Amino acid sequence: MITNRSPKVACAGKKNIVIFRLSVSSLPGVLRRVVKITDDMNYDKQNQSMRNPGIAAVLSFFIPGVGQIYNGKLLRGVFWLIVTPGFWLGTGGMFGWVCHLISAFTAYRYAKKHPFG
């Protein structure tokens, strides 16, 4: 039997946790909220497109920064688009390829760790 003095129940939302007390009159509403929150979380993940780490790496290898933009990180992409030509010109072509490799690796790693956009 659930009474007004029953323990608190935590229900995880998207960014916060809502804590409330169960009572006989509020039980159906509570269950509806828990199911709705769970459905909303699953719906969000299903409707987001997955990032392909291979595509991100190839894009950033040929044009550093484009893989980061593909991953949704615009400022990181702009950073690589500016830094790489600077390395090509500043070192006479000696270390420009290093920026290509680092940019491709970071784009791949980010897409691998954060597959949903």
Salt bridges, closest charged atoms under 4 A:
ASP40 OD2 - LYS36 NZ 3.02
ASP44 OD2 - LYS14 NZ 2.88
